[in-house]
Amino acid sequence: MALIGLDIMGGDFAPAKALDGIAKWLAEHADSSSKILLLGTAEALADASARFAGNTDRILMKEAPEVIGYHEHPVRALKEKQQSSIAIGFGALANGKLDAFISAGNTGAMLVGSMFSLKMVAGIQRPTIATIIPRGSGKTGLLLDVGINSDCKPEQLNQFAAIGAAYSKTILGIDNPRVGLLNIGEEEGKGNLLSQQAYPLLKTNTHINFIGNVEGRDILIDRADVIVCDGFTGNIILKLLESVYPVTREQGIEHSYLNRFHFEQYGGTPVLGVEKPVIIGHGVSGEEAFANMIGLAETMIEKNFLPSLAAWVN
Amino acid sequence: MALIGLDIMGGDFAPAKALDGIAKWLAEHADSSSKILLLGTAEALADASARFAGNTDRILMKEAPEVIGYHEHPVRALKEKQQSSIAIGFGALANGKLDAFISAGNTGAMLVGSMFSLKMVAGIQRPTIATIIPRGSGKTGLLLDVGINSDCKPEQLNQFAAIGAAYSKTILGIDNPRVGLLNIGEEEGKGNLLSQQAYPLLKTNTHINFIGNVEGRDILIDRADVIVCDGFTGNIILKLLESVYPVTREQGIEHSYLNRFHFEQYGGTPVLGVEKPVIIGHGVSGEEAFANMIGLAETMIEKNFLPSLAAWVN
């Protein structure tokens, strides 16, 4: 039985969308043994109590009188607001009272909390975050790092490759995922210093199915299941792809393919490399995103995913 | 009177599309005093002679018996094929017999030829290449570097900013172009080491209208007229944007906005920073692209654009 912490103060529509998402998840996972611990202010918890009066076996609550805002400095906020939902969530996760923690609140605070509160999986140097990439025929790729590690060493890219392959296989269910190194040029030896040095590491990494360099034109097509890059490049790509939906909508273009660039539907971004599941939601997360985040946390716990990463990087 | 060299052996449909483009340019610029020197094999020139029999005052020809293929090693090919259209073109450009040189042939050979044959504009450290970015309402932005400089120093980004601003103002006709530094995060101090160090240089650069950091989500919107980044990031973005047209077409989506991602329509990529105009076309360049490249070369010559760059970087 897993206990998943959920910060109901995070997100632009807190706590309403979080509560909607929990309701959706409860309805769709009636047979799940997981429980959810809601963290929020007394007022927000009162809303939740009224809504989940019939679910007290699965929905638990803990008051967190403080709230970290979106624009607060992450390190300072976590230090000064120890009674905030995010600080309490990480405290409970670190000391084993929670099995996972989810928030659509201050992204920086979520990252700092992950790195400062939790241990790394043995052998992993730095945590990473990944994004789903929508592709034709309903397929999805995975791109990482998308923003935590703006300057990387070759060995880090090699670890992201292994972590991405593990996620693709275990969580996304892709058999023997193809791993590509994002680069400018197809042949080994092309690219910037980082990609030139990372290539031979990926090539000799026996844990992954390395298919070589992939280029910008390969991101949206089904060439590699996992695409590895530094967090600077990855974050630029992620935000560019996130802009496709609003930009095309503004041009009056509507199409089911473009709808898949509505990234909130994918739920949140798990922090990969720390020992416990932490899932960071978009500020605009809605009902589906929250339900998906709970489902992802449950899957990561059930499959013992994060501890299993040690076998991929060592 | 300018003499523009044009390699008719470059491009996937050589020499037909080049000749179509020349015909289009001739028809649309009957009052231009520029002449074009066609470089190609005897066979290709025979086609051209037949086609331009009535234009011998404006269309000149020089035989180049050798051709550099797309997959040849640029440095080796230029050295070994000194009678190729690209080698002869650069020779004539370097010794002042041509005022500009255009080819849709081997991109690497065009870059190597530019760097090895031509002097740099005084004060510019490295040449750069830029791409037009299509935006809503028919507007365009400029992104650079898009691939020559995969590892950059902060001072190089600062020079690209000035070069891009000059191009935006002089060639694209944008008054006081807004220059943004591509980064992950909006505030000064964010980003990777390169962007952190480049920011204060751009901020104090009196030649440009620096508006601060821009993010991936700003690329497709009208926030900055010129976006500066290293050539690794820029090339990934360029190739990703180039994939938008074929990927959406494959999904059955047709729209005038998406047609603007058909990059061939913009003609070629000028090499910025060398003393003489060199324009590199896409392999798939068609009639319109070739006509646009001739027009761009003419504009760069008329406006004395490349020599004028010295005032932007010193």
Interface residues (C-beta under 8 A of the other chain):
Chain A: G136 G147 S150 D151 L182 I184 G191 N192 L193 S195 E215 G216 R217 D218 I219 L220 I221 C229 D230 G231 F232 T233 N235 I236 I237 L238 K239 L240 L241 E242 S243 V244 V247 T248 E250 Q251 G252 I253 H255 Y257 L258
Chain B: G136 G147 S150 D151 L182 I184 G191 N192 L193 S195 E215 G216 R217 D218 I219 L220 I221 C229 D230 G231 F232 T233 N235 I236 I237 L238 K239 L240 L241 E242 S243 V244 V247 T248 E250 Q251 G252 I253 H255 Y257 L258
